[in-house]
Amino acid sequence: MKFKALTVRNIKLFFKDKGMFFASLITPMILLVLYVTFLGKTYDDSFRQSMPEGFVLPESVIGGLVGAELVSSILAVCCVTVAFCSNMLMVQDKVSGSRVDFTVAPVKRSVLSMSYYAATVLSTLIVCFAALGACLIYLKSTGWYMTAADILLMCGDTVLLVLFGTALSSIVNLFISTQGQISAVGTIVSAGYGFICGAYMPISNFGSGLRKVLSFLPGTYGTSLIRNHAMRGVFAEMADSGVPDEVLTGIKEAVDCRLYFFDNVVTVPVMAVWLAVSAAVLIAVYILLNVIKERKSV
């Protein structure tokens, strides 16, 4: 009962804090506008140039290809950055002194910590599924080649990434205790995560050494998972339209739908398993750190 009450309390506080909530909700929308405005034309030109000479694809296929890459990038970033934003309540309770009140009351630190995690997951999922809905509406207007299975798989990818992002933010926030540190971490994550996960710039554009380093990071595979499921339908349409297999493979590698761990191709199921295992490990680390802190406080 204490866990449920604390989780509900944290969710209510998140949605009551207009600044925190609207910042989380507006971020995906701003990214969508920026991506369409500044990157859409670049992606469009790149895909057209990759076609064999004299081969012309329908505009809806090019639009679907560009749109799928854009929305997959947005969702890959938002699932983690929104989790950091939602989880700032844990730090704000330290700043305001509310966490001290909870620890004085007969509430175990482990129950309190997991209530923050659960509330952050639920709050982030609400925002990210709203963003997913907006992205699907955008795809409908540019070129729709998705099936119900693709949408369900993207929902599953979103859940996995939110679990991973929340666990990561929970561990980081354990060591944050001031408003200035909140702002610094938020800025660093917002600016840097999109690059290291391949959302802002595909991993294939990086040097071989950096690609090998990034191939260990779960976020890289989270981005590729969403991108594979968002682009599967349009790739199938391109194959049916007569696009040569070598051209399709080249495009998949260029947009990180086909990733390599050193010289081995990483399949989509393996990506999902690696992301799920990474989230589970981070959750276990978060729990362990809280147990250690609880024993020290006794």
Secondary structure, 3 states (H helix, E strand, C coil): CHHHHHHHHHHHHHHHCHHHHHHHHHHHHHHHHHHHHHHHHHHHHHHHHCCCCCCCCCHHHHHHHHHHHHHHHHHHHHHHHHHHHHCHHHHHHHHHCHHHHHHHCCCCHHHHHHHHHHHHHHHHHHHHHHHHHHHHHHHHHHCCCCCHHHHHHHHHHHHHHHHHHHHHHHHHHCCCCCHHHHHHHHHHHHHHHHHHCCCCCCHHHCCHHHHHHHCCCHHHHHHHHHHHHHHHHHHHHHHHCCCCHHHHHHHHHHCCCCEEECCEEECHHHHHHHHHHHHHHHHHHHHHHHHHHHHHHC
